[in-house]
């Protein structure tokens, strides 16, 4: 349960103001079909985060060593720093509208999430917890918690939520997880 709850919290906080959340707003404004967009976000996230968690889980089994645990801790601490750098709407690539709201969302979200901080966090969470299903479910729920309101409320939501505060909380969470793993690996806790 710790893997699920931690994964949900990390991704839902890290996703606030992220380019995929901005993409959700762009798609909602463009297509005006919120349920198709939500379904597309869900499918793309499940697929992307399953693969990311699988990589993390398998890497942990293959590289079950002290240095790998230090690397995962360093990844979490690096994510803390990266989270403090907000994404911009200009960074979001818009997919062609000819494929409809659902397919455009699936393809755009899957591609935009590649190499994104939440995908890298999912790899790290998979490596940390070695619980593929719980990490995938938690990160997917976190993505939905952050993006479904963006689809329905759009730009008004982004203007009302203090994104910098949320980024700082997410960065702190990443840092705490990284520090805890670092101390645990060193045998301090």
C-alpha positions as CSV (number, residue, x, y, z in Angstrom):
1,X,0.0,0.0,0.0
2,X,3.0,2.3,0.6
3,X,4.0,1.9,-3.0
4,X,0.5,2.9,-4.2
5,X,0.1,5.9,-1.9
6,X,3.6,7.3,-2.4
7,X,3.3,6.9,-6.2
8,X,-0.1,8.7,-6.2
9,X,1.2,11.5,-4.1
10,X,4.5,12.0,-6.0
11,X,2.9,12.1,-9.4
12,X,-0.2,14.1,-8.6
13,X,2.0,16.8,-7.0
14,X,4.7,16.7,-9.7
15,X,2.2,16.9,-12.5
16,X,0.8,20.3,-11.4
17,X,1.9,22.8,-14.0
18,X,3.7,20.0,-16.0
19,X,3.6,20.1,-19.8
20,X,1.1,17.1,-19.9
21,X,-1.3,19.1,-17.7
22,X,-0.9,22.0,-20.0
23,X,-1.5,19.6,-22.9
24,X,-4.8,18.5,-21.2
25,X,-5.9,22.2,-21.2
26,X,-5.0,22.7,-24.8
27,X,-6.8,19.5,-25.9
28,X,-9.9,20.4,-23.8
29,X,-10.0,23.8,-25.4
30,X,-9.4,22.5,-28.8
31,X,-11.9,19.5,-28.9
32,X,-14.5,20.4,-26.3
33,X,-14.9,16.6,-25.6
34,X,-13.8,16.2,-22.0
35,X,-14.7,12.5,-21.5
36,X,-12.9,11.4,-24.7
37,X,-9.8,13.4,-23.5
38,X,-10.0,11.9,-20.0
39,X,-10.2,8.4,-21.5
40,X,-7.2,9.2,-23.8
41,X,-5.2,10.4,-20.8
42,X,-6.0,7.3,-18.9
43,X,-5.1,4.9,-21.6
44,X,-1.8,6.7,-22.5
45,X,-0.8,7.0,-18.8
46,X,-1.5,3.3,-18.1
47,X,0.6,2.3,-21.1
48,X,3.4,4.7,-20.5
49,X,3.6,4.3,-16.7
50,X,3.3,0.5,-16.9
51,X,6.4,0.4,-19.2
52,X,8.2,2.9,-17.0
53,X,7.4,1.0,-13.8
54,X,8.4,-2.3,-15.5
55,X,11.8,-0.8,-16.4
56,X,12.3,0.4,-12.8
57,X,11.2,-2.9,-11.4
58,X,13.3,-5.0,-13.7
59,X,16.3,-2.7,-13.3
60,X,16.1,-3.1,-9.6
61,X,16.1,-6.9,-9.9
62,X,19.0,-6.9,-12.4
63,X,21.0,-4.3,-10.6
64,X,20.2,-5.2,-7.0
65,X,23.4,-3.6,-5.6
66,X,24.5,-0.9,-3.3
67,X,25.5,1.5,-6.1
68,X,22.1,1.0,-7.8
69,X,20.3,2.0,-4.6
70,X,22.5,5.1,-4.4
71,X,21.6,5.8,-8.0
72,X,17.9,5.6,-7.4
73,X,18.3,7.9,-4.3
74,X,20.2,10.4,-6.5
75,X,17.4,10.2,-9.1
76,X,14.8,11.2,-6.5
77,X,17.0,14.1,-5.3
78,X,17.6,15.1,-9.0
79,X,13.8,15.0,-9.5
80,X,13.4,17.4,-6.6
81,X,15.6,19.9,-8.4
82,X,13.9,19.3,-11.8
83,X,10.5,19.8,-10.3
84,X,11.3,23.3,-9.3
85,X,11.7,24.2,-13.0
86,X,8.1,24.6,-14.3
87,X,7.1,23.7,-17.9
88,X,5.7,26.2,-20.3
89,X,2.8,25.9,-22.6
90,X,5.2,26.6,-25.5
91,X,6.9,23.3,-24.8
92,X,3.7,21.3,-25.6
93,X,3.5,19.9,-29.2
94,X,0.0,19.8,-30.5
95,X,-1.0,16.6,-32.4
96,X,-3.0,17.0,-35.6
97,X,-6.8,17.3,-34.9
98,X,-7.8,15.0,-37.8
99,X,-7.6,11.9,-35.5
100,X,-10.3,13.1,-33.1
101,X,-10.1,13.9,-29.4
102,X,-9.5,10.3,-28.0
103,X,-6.8,9.2,-30.4
104,X,-5.1,12.5,-30.5
105,X,-5.0,12.5,-26.7
106,X,-3.6,9.0,-26.5
107,X,-0.8,9.6,-28.9
108,X,0.0,13.1,-27.7
109,X,0.0,12.2,-24.0
110,X,2.1,9.0,-24.6
111,X,4.7,10.9,-26.6
112,X,4.8,14.0,-24.4
113,X,5.2,11.8,-21.3
114,X,8.3,10.1,-22.7
115,X,11.3,11.4,-20.7
116,X,9.1,13.6,-18.6
117,X,9.7,14.0,-14.9
118,X,6.7,11.9,-14.0
119,X,7.8,9.1,-16.2
120,X,11.3,9.2,-14.7
121,X,9.8,9.3,-11.3
122,X,7.7,6.2,-12.2
123,X,10.9,4.4,-13.2
124,X,12.5,5.4,-9.8
125,X,9.3,4.4,-7.9
126,X,9.3,1.0,-9.7
127,X,12.9,0.5,-8.7
128,X,12.3,1.6,-5.1
129,X,9.2,-0.4,-4.4
130,X,9.5,-3.3,-6.9
131,X,5.7,-3.4,-7.0
132,X,4.8,-3.1,-10.7
133,X,1.0,-3.1,-10.3
134,X,0.9,-0.8,-7.3
135,X,3.3,1.8,-8.8
136,X,1.5,1.8,-12.1
137,X,-1.9,2.2,-10.4
138,X,-0.6,4.9,-8.1
139,X,1.1,6.9,-10.7
140,X,-1.8,6.6,-13.1
141,X,-4.2,7.8,-10.3
142,X,-1.8,10.7,-9.6
143,X,-1.8,11.6,-13.2
144,X,-5.6,11.5,-13.3
145,X,-5.9,13.5,-10.1
146,X,-3.9,16.3,-11.7
147,X,-5.2,16.2,-15.2
148,X,-8.9,15.5,-15.0
149,X,-9.6,18.9,-13.3
150,X,-7.4,20.5,-15.9
151,X,-9.6,19.0,-18.7
152,X,-12.8,20.2,-17.1
153,X,-11.7,23.5,-15.6
154,X,-8.9,24.5,-18.0
155,X,-7.1,27.7,-17.7
156,X,-9.2,29.0,-14.7
157,X,-7.7,26.2,-12.6
158,X,-4.1,27.0,-13.5
159,X,-4.6,30.7,-12.6
160,X,-6.1,29.8,-9.2
161,X,-3.7,27.1,-8.1
162,X,-0.4,28.5,-6.7
163,X,1.8,26.3,-9.0
164,X,5.1,27.4,-7.5
165,X,3.9,26.3,-4.0
166,X,2.8,22.9,-5.4
167,X,6.2,22.5,-7.2
168,X,8.0,23.2,-3.9
169,X,5.9,20.6,-2.1
170,X,6.5,18.1,-4.9
171,X,10.2,18.9,-4.8
172,X,10.3,18.4,-1.1
173,X,8.6,15.1,-1.4
174,X,11.1,13.9,-4.0
175,X,13.9,15.1,-1.8
176,X,12.6,13.3,1.3
177,X,12.2,10.0,-0.6
178,X,15.7,10.4,-2.0
179,X,17.2,11.3,1.3
180,X,15.4,8.4,3.1
181,X,16.6,5.9,0.5
182,X,20.1,7.3,0.7
183,X,20.2,7.0,4.5
184,X,18.6,3.6,4.3
185,X,21.2,2.4,1.8
186,X,24.0,3.8,4.0
187,X,22.6,1.9,7.0
188,X,21.8,5.0,9.0
189,X,18.1,4.2,9.3
